Amino acid sequence: MTVGSKGRTLILSGLGLNCEKETAYCCEKSGAKKVDIVHTLLFLNGQVKLKEYDFLIFIGGFLDGDYLGSAKVAVNRFKFARLEGESLKRQLSDFIAAEKLILGICNGFQFMVKLGLLPDESMAFQSQKASLTQNHNALFEDRWVQLKVNPKNSNIFTKGISQLELPVRHGEGKIVVTDPDFQKRILNDELIAMYYADEKGEQTAEYPHNPNGSWENAAALSNKRGNLFGLMPHPEAYNHYTNHPQWTRRENQGEDGDGLLIFKNAYRYLS
């Protein structure tokens, strides 16, 4: 797929979100032509038009302090946003139909799932059949994890990648899907984009390799079209080899961290 655009990127910030500058750095380093960091309320007030962009990023952090559960307040804010002209739902629908890109990182991933954008964008603003909840051990997890990419998943962000190492830092990263029919649909359509893995790259449910107890060891989901992607690990946090805690012990490493691979795939698609 290609949309022949110029990689105009919108990063929504504020309300407890963080790492917008690291994310913008990854975008610029990977080929973005324009990167705008915009407060979420300005976006919801209609002061920023989604149609002017090709790539929308929901970053991580602690939206509204996670007081009602991760991203739940933000979901309601988006559902009840009152914009002049086209509704927010219509804007997002047109954006996705145009095969533009949406990335959700950690809190942003939680938001996309709870809004219904992932793993099936047709449910957006209407229903939610998957969620992310408190880690299995009820602890906040801050560690580096190995990730195995699902080669049968069609998303563009992990194209050509087989394994990644990225950090996680979350308290509510456990993916939960309770509806058996929806479970089958996710598995049949190969919508799990990445799995938690061990050092050999093999999918595992063992702690701490799987830090939160996610269903099917899932660390990331995509839509079937492949242009929506959400993950709990932080790719923007591994944008340079010195981000890794063992960087002084590693030899023959390039300058880039694994996280940049995800962003480079995005801009390669948009070029």
N, C-alpha and C positions, 0 to 999 in steps of 0.2 A: 504494500500500500504506500502511496505517497500523496501528499496534498500540495506540494510545491510552494509552501509558505516560507516565511522568513524567520520562524522561530521566535515570534513575539511572545513574551512570557509574563504571566501575571502571578505573583506570589501574594497570597492574602496573609495579613499579619494582625497583631493586636489581640486583646481580650484574653491574654495569658499564653499566646503562642510564642514560639521562640525559634532560634536558628534560621531566621530569614536571611541573614547576611551570608552564612555558610551555604545556604541553598542557592542564593543568587550567585555566589562565587562559582559553585558547581555548574550553573547554567552558563555563565560567561566563559568559563574555562572549556566548556564542551561545545561552544559554537552558537550560543544565543545571539541574535542581532539586537534584541532589546529586552531588558528585564525591569519590570516595575514592581516595587514592593508597596502594596496598598493596604491601608487599614480595612478590615472586614466591614466595618460599619459604613465606610464610604462606598464600598461596593454594593452593599445592601440598600443604600440610599439612592442608588442609580447614578452616582457621580462617575462611575467607571463602567464602560460598556464591554461586556464579554466578547462581543463580536469583533472587537479590535485586536484580539489576541488569538494565538494558536495553541498555547500551552498554559494550562491552569494548574497551580500547585497548592495543595492544602498541606501546610507544614505541621510539625509536631509541637508539643508543649503541653499546656494544661488549660485547655479552653474553659473559661469561666470557673477555674479552680476545680473542675470535675465534680462540683458539689452534688449534681444529680446523676453522677456516672459520666464517664468520659464522653465528651462531645454532645451530650443529650440536650443541653441548653442551646448550643449552637444549631442543632438540627431544628429545634422549634423556631429559632430565630429565622432560619432560612425558609421554613415552611410558611411562616406568616409574614414574610417580608412583603411590603406593599410598594411596588414600583410603578412609575408611570409607563404607559405603553405595554410592551410585552412582559408577561410574567417571568419570574426567575426560572420557573420550571420550563417554560418554553425556550428561554435563552439557553439553558443547559442542554435541553433536548436537541436544539438546532446545532449547538456546539459539538455534541457527540456525533450527531448524524453526519456532520461535515468531516468526520474522522480526524478531528483535532484531539489533543491529548489532555488527560487529567491524571495527575499523580497525587496520591495521598500517603504521607509519611507519618507513622505512629498515630498521634492524635488526629491527624488528617485522614488516616486510614480508618480509624474508628468512626470519624464523622461520615465518610463516604458509605460505610456499611450501614450505619444507623439511619442515614437519609434514604437508603435504598438504591444508591448508585452502584454499589457492588454487592453481589457479583452479577446482578441483572439490573441494568439501568432502567428497564421498563417499569420497575417498582418504585422509582424515585418519587418522593413526596407522597407516596400512597401506602406502601406496606414494607415490612421488614421481616425477613425470614432467617436472617443470620445476625449475629451480634458479637461484640467483644466484651468480655467481663473480667472480673478479678482473677489474677494469676492463681493457678492451682494451689500454690503454697501460701497464698495471701500475703506475699512479700513483694516489695518493689525490686525489680530485677535490673541491675546495671552491670552488664557483662558483654563480652564479645562472643558471637555465635557463628557457627558454620552453616551455610545455606546451600541446599541442593536445588538447582533449577529444574523444573518439570519440562522435559523436552517436548512434551505433547501439548503444552500450553501455547496459545497463539499470540501472546502479548508482545509488543515491539520492544519493551524496555529491557527484557532479558534475552533478546535474540543473540544467538551465538555465544552465550555464557552457560557454563555448566555448573560452576560452583563459585560462591562468594563468601567472604568473611566480613561481617559488619557488626557494629555494636547495637545492643538493645538497651533501652532504659524506660521501663514502663511498669505500672502496677495493674493495668487492665489490658493485657494482651492476649488473653485466652479466647480464641475463635470458637464460637458455639453455634452449632446448627442442629436443632432438635427435630425438625420435620423430616421424616424418613424419605419422603418423595423429593424434597429439596436437596437432601444429601445426595441422593442418586443422580439428580440433575447436575449438581456441581461436579461430581465424579465423572459422569458420562461425558460432560462437555469439557472436561479437563480445565476447570476454572481455578484450580489451585496452581499458582504460578511458581511458588517456592516452598520448600520444606525445611524444617530444622534438621540438621544433620550432624554426624560425628566427624572426627578429624579425617576419616577416610572418605567423607562425602556421602555416606550412606544415611538415608532417612531414619530417624529414630525418635521414640517417645521418651527416651531416658533423660532425666534431669541430671545435669543442667544444660545438656545439649538442646533439649526442648525446654526453654526457661519458664513457660507459662501453662503447659498442658493443653495446647490448642488441639482441637479436633483434627484428626488425620495429620497431625504434626505440621499443619499449615502455617506458614509465616507470611504468605502473601496471596492475594486473590486478584483476578482480572475479570473483565467482562468477556463475553464470547468474541466480540468484535476485535478485542485486543488493544484498544486505545485508552482504556481505563485500567489503572494499576494502583494497588494499595499494598503497603507492607509495614510490618511493625518495626523491623530494624531501620537504622538511620543511615542511608547512603551518603547524605551530606556531611556526616561526621567522619567519613573516611575519604576525604578529598585529596589527601597528600600522604605519602608513605610515613611521614613523621607523626601522623595521628595515631598510628598503631602503638600499643604499649610495649611491643617488642622490636621496635624499628631499629634499635642499635644492634640487635643480635642477628638481624636478617641480612643476607647477602644477595647480590644480583637482583635487587628490586628496582623497579622503575620509580619515577617521581610520583606518579598518580596512585591514589588509593583505589580499592575495589569499587567504592561507591560511584566514582566518576563513570564507570562503564554503563551504568543505568542511564545517566544523563546524556552520555555520548550517543547511545542508541536512540534516544528521543530526538536529538537534533539531527542525527543522520537521517531519520525518517522524515523530519520536517524540512530538510534542505531541498 
